[in-house]
Amino acid sequence: MAARILRDPARSSDCRHQGLSAREGEKEVMNFQIYGIDAASGAAILALDVQPGDHVLDLCAAPGAKLCMLADMLGSTGSLTGIDVAKHRLSACRTMLQKYSLGDRTRLFVADGTLFSILPVNSNLRRMEGSIDLEESGSTFSEWTSRRTWKDRQKAKKANATGSQHLLAPSEPELIYYGKHSGLVGLRKSDVLCPAVNDEACTSGYDKVLVDAECTHDGSIKHIQKFEFWGWKTLDRRVLDAERTDNLLQLQLNLLSNGFRLLKTGGSLVYSTCSLTVAQNENVVQQFLSTQPSADLRKLGLANTWPCRSGGIPKTLRFDPVTSQTSGLFVAKFSKLST
Ligand SMILES: C[S@@+](CC[C@H](N)C(=O)[O-])C[C@H]1O[C@@H](n2cnc3c(N)ncnc32)[C@H](O)[C@@H]1O
């Protein structure tokens, strides 16, 4: 992979995904150091093995370091779909994509990743070209613009007033960005935004899915350091609270299951978290495998040269500050077998 070095070292605010930087040796092995992403996080992307022409889904995309790296790897073919439930975080991701001119083939949806059901753009869909009458133009994608309609502005104002935009996914996926070559321009909105039916995804789904799941972030050193300022009460509420952890485990399993549902037969999915706990990693994988006969846990051949160790389940990987001199990361890769 020929990674471009895009981070301006003088502006560390660009470094959205933080963690310990890769050691020199790791940089060579992994051959990247971009967007402030650390070696462990980059490994999750390399594990996905994006190929030209792939349709890629990133189910927990914000704030977007991994999405940027995916876009970079995809280059000028295929498509990338980023989902996140938090609109403000996904908006930051859009800003980063635009800043680095990486969003050409990307679409971003504010949506609940456990329910999201929109497939990649199907090349069989009929494009509305040439003159389109006024009524048709409202229901067809034209080139994306950041200018919002009066109706959209009113909606945003209302959401701001109630504070709901930070907390809740809209009941329908909300498309907040699409690139010029994301395949949407000229298509009818109703064709693109319709949910997948039955096992349609097995033939028309995504080639690659990343589920970089919401977690307690306890393996992210930078994140843990923040609790020095936030205090014990916040740590107790966000990381140690038993009810929150239980909900999180269910969320992780649901994200993984839905990501897998949207995967094409023969496609690959990577599940990762920046938690070091067994509950959020190996246990989620075990539970998922017990309910998905078509999921095949894969060995990561590439990992032979990576500074990581095996997870508690063979074929899974763990990065940690001692073994890898990076923040913590768990990676498991699955492929979808035909049933
Ligand atoms: C670990 S972060 C993802 C980091 C991101 N992949 C990156 O590299 O910058 C987890 C994300 O999951 C999002 N999230 C939480 N619940 C979600 C849900 N139900 N659907 C989609 N995203 C969700 C959070 O808003 C958060 O941005």
Ligand as a Chemical Component Dictionary entry (heavy atoms), coordinates in Angstrom:
data_LIG
# 
_chem_comp.id                   LIG 
_chem_comp.type                 NON-POLYMER 
_chem_comp.pdbx_formal_charge   0 
_chem_comp.three_letter_code    LIG 
# 
loop_
_chem_comp_atom.comp_id 
_chem_comp_atom.atom_id 
_chem_comp_atom.alt_atom_id 
_chem_comp_atom.type_symbol 
_chem_comp_atom.charge 
_chem_comp_atom.model_Cartn_x 
_chem_comp_atom.model_Cartn_y 
_chem_comp_atom.model_Cartn_z 
_chem_comp_atom.pdbx_ordinal 
LIG C1  C1  C 0  -14.488 3.431 18.279 1  
LIG S1  S1  S 1  -15.412 4.741 17.628 2  
LIG C2  C2  C 0  -15.083 4.572 15.902 3  
LIG C3  C3  C 0  -13.779 5.200 15.501 4  
LIG C4  C4  C 0  -13.610 5.324 14.006 5  
LIG N1  N1  N 0  -13.697 4.030 13.354 6  
LIG C5  C5  C 0  -12.295 5.989 13.647 7  
LIG O1  O1  O 0  -11.337 5.289 13.279 8  
LIG O2  O2  O -1 -12.197 7.212 13.732 9  
LIG C6  C6  C 0  -17.043 4.123 17.752 10 
LIG C7  C7  C 0  -18.112 4.961 17.071 11 
LIG O3  O3  O 0  -19.315 4.198 17.097 12 
LIG C8  C8  C 0  -20.397 5.110 17.097 13 
LIG N2  N2  N 0  -21.619 4.387 17.458 14 
LIG C9  C9  C 0  -22.099 4.092 18.687 15 
LIG N3  N3  N 0  -23.261 3.428 18.574 16 
LIG C10 C10 C 0  -23.519 3.293 17.251 17 
LIG C11 C11 C 0  -24.566 2.723 16.501 18 
LIG N4  N4  N 0  -25.606 2.116 17.068 19 
LIG N5  N5  N 0  -24.504 2.809 15.156 20 
LIG C12 C12 C 0  -23.469 3.420 14.528 21 
LIG N6  N6  N 0  -22.455 3.980 15.204 22 
LIG C13 C13 C 0  -22.473 3.910 16.534 23 
LIG C14 C14 C 0  -19.944 6.199 18.057 24 
LIG O4  O4  O 0  -20.648 7.392 17.808 25 
LIG C15 C15 C 0  -18.445 6.297 17.731 26 
LIG O5  O5  O 0  -18.212 7.336 16.825 27 
# 
loop_
_chem_comp_bond.comp_id 
_chem_comp_bond.atom_id_1 
_chem_comp_bond.atom_id_2 
_chem_comp_bond.value_order 
_chem_comp_bond.pdbx_ordinal 
LIG C1  S1  SING 1  
LIG S1  C2  SING 2  
LIG S1  C6  SING 3  
LIG C2  C3  SING 4  
LIG C3  C4  SING 5  
LIG C4  N1  SING 6  
LIG C4  C5  SING 7  
LIG C5  O1  DOUB 8  
LIG C5  O2  SING 9  
LIG C6  C7  SING 10 
LIG C7  O3  SING 11 
LIG C7  C15 SING 12 
LIG O3  C8  SING 13 
LIG C8  N2  SING 14 
LIG C8  C14 SING 15 
LIG N2  C9  SING 16 
LIG N2  C13 SING 17 
LIG C9  N3  DOUB 18 
LIG N3  C10 SING 19 
LIG C10 C11 SING 20 
LIG C10 C13 DOUB 21 
LIG C11 N4  SING 22 
LIG C11 N5  DOUB 23 
LIG N5  C12 SING 24 
LIG C12 N6  DOUB 25 
LIG N6  C13 SING 26 
LIG C14 O4  SING 27 
LIG C14 C15 SING 28 
LIG C15 O5  SING 29 
# 
